[in-house]
Amino acid sequence: MDITKYVKDIAERAKASTAKMAALTSVVKNKALATMAESLIKEKNKIIVHNKNKNILHGIQVKNILSCI
């Protein structure tokens, strides 16, 4: 995966949604934030495990790269 392309894509989608978000009422925005917070709390253990696994894989990749130098 090309990380630069991935981040650019996320940034472009965020920018495109700015006008839509600005048009929403505070009530709707607050409800969306509350829903996202609930989802994060509900899925926190999965998120932690996933991030730990990514860190382990990253460490292995770095170790492999350094061993080639």
Wavefront OBJ file of the C-alpha trace (Angstrom):
o trace
v 0.000 0.000 0.000
v 1.284 3.446 -0.920
v 0.954 5.382 2.342
v 1.328 8.767 0.631
v -1.566 8.030 -1.718
v -3.638 6.691 1.190
v -3.118 9.810 3.319
v -3.774 12.114 0.345
v -7.026 10.280 -0.345
v -8.169 10.677 3.256
v -7.264 14.388 3.226
v -9.127 14.984 -0.043
v -12.255 13.223 1.252
v -12.092 15.227 4.494
v -11.786 18.482 2.574
v -14.704 17.540 0.306
v -16.922 16.866 3.302
v -16.206 20.221 4.982
v -19.068 22.105 3.300
v -21.511 19.310 4.068
v -20.466 19.262 7.709
v -20.707 23.046 7.999
v -24.335 22.904 6.904
v -25.325 20.537 9.713
v -26.844 21.768 12.935
v -24.947 21.521 16.212
v -27.452 18.936 17.405
v -26.691 16.669 14.455
v -22.925 17.179 14.793
v -23.046 16.423 18.522
v -25.090 13.269 17.903
v -22.535 12.127 15.314
v -19.667 12.778 17.755
v -21.480 10.891 20.522
v -22.091 7.941 18.196
v -18.414 7.866 17.173
v -17.350 8.024 20.825
v -19.656 5.125 21.703
v -18.223 3.068 18.848
v -14.652 3.778 19.941
v -15.442 2.759 23.514
v -17.250 -0.378 22.344
v -14.399 -1.405 20.033
v -11.458 -0.199 22.161
v -10.079 -3.683 22.856
v -10.095 -4.576 19.153
v -8.412 -1.261 18.349
v -5.712 -1.826 20.974
v -4.983 -5.358 19.729
v -4.882 -4.200 16.110
v -2.480 -1.354 16.930
v -0.229 -3.662 18.955
v -0.125 -6.101 16.037
v 0.729 -3.296 13.625
v 3.512 -2.113 15.940
v 4.921 -5.644 16.132
v 4.829 -5.983 12.344
v 6.444 -2.564 11.957
v 9.198 -3.592 14.369
v 9.837 -6.744 12.363
v 9.999 -4.722 9.137
v 12.454 -2.242 10.643
v 14.584 -5.085 12.004
v 14.623 -6.745 8.579
v 15.591 -3.506 6.862
v 18.352 -2.805 9.375
v 19.728 -6.320 8.971
v 20.246 -5.589 5.258
v 22.352 -2.509 5.907
l 1 2 3 4 5 6 7 8 9 10 11 12 13 14 15 16 17 18 19 20 21 22 23 24 25 26 27 28 29 30 31 32 33 34 35 36 37 38 39 40 41 42 43 44 45 46 47 48 49 50 51 52 53 54 55 56 57 58 59 60 61 62 63 64 65 66 67 68 69
